[in-house]
Amino acid sequence: MVSKIVLSMGMLRLLSGSIEILAAILILKAGQIEKALLVNSGLALVGPLILLMTTTIGVAGVAEKLSFSKMLWVLVGVSCIFIGILKK
């Protein structure tokens, strides 16, 4: 039996993948660079949001099993990922 947390994380990733496939179809149908870039920039917002939600669900699921120092390391790691994504 799959736990609710693992199911939630998997469903979010399926949603993310479906959005990526839909965006690829829209880019191919658009046929114009400007419209394709517009669709692609929308994906730049979706990806980090899905990452944040999935990570939050996962960390909440293991929070009771992790010590405070390990939880701090997880938060530092996630922060580094977002700094890398958002830094221009």
N, C-alpha and C positions, 0 to 999 in steps of 0.2 A: 504494500500500500504506500502510495506517495503522500508525503506530508503536504499540508496546505501551503506551507511556505515554499516548498520546492515547486508545487503546482503553480503558484502565483508567479514565481520567477520565470518558469518555463512559458507560461501564457504571455507574460510581458515580452519575452524574447520572440515568441511567435508573432505577436502583434507588430513588433519592430521589424521583423523580417517581411511581414506582409506589406507594411508601409514602404519598405525599401523596394519590393517588387513592383508595387503600384507606382511608385515614383519612377522606376526604370521604364515602365510602360508609358507613363505620361511624357517622359523625356523623349522617347522614341516617336511618340505620336506628335509631339510639338513640332519637331522638324526645324526649329529655329534655336540658335545658340542662346539668345536672350531669354527665351521661355525655359529652356533647359537649365540655364543657370538659376533662374528663379525657383524652379522645382528643387534643384540641388541645394540651394541655400535653405529651403524649408527643412530639408533633411538634416542640416547642420544643427537645427534646434531640437529635432526629435531624438537624435542619437544620444546626446548627453542627458536628456530628460529620462529616457528609458534606462540608461546606465545608472543614474542617480536613484531612480525608483527601485530597480532590481537590487542594487547594492544595499539600499536602506532596508528592504524586506529581508535580505540575507543576513545583514548585521543584526537586525532585530531578532531574527530567529536563533542566532547563536549568542546573543548578548548574555544570557544567563550562564553560558559555558565558558565565556572568556573572562580573563582577569582584566582589571582596569588598564594595566599597561599594554596588554595585547589589543584591547579595544582602541587605545590611543594610537597604536601603530597602524591599525586598520584605517582610522580616520586620517592619519597623516598620509597614508598611501592614496586614499581616495582624493584627498586635497591635491596631492601632486598630479594626479590624473587630470583633475579639472583645471589646474593652473596650466598644464601642458596643452589642454584643448583650447582654453580661452585666451591664452597669451598671444598677442599679435606680433 
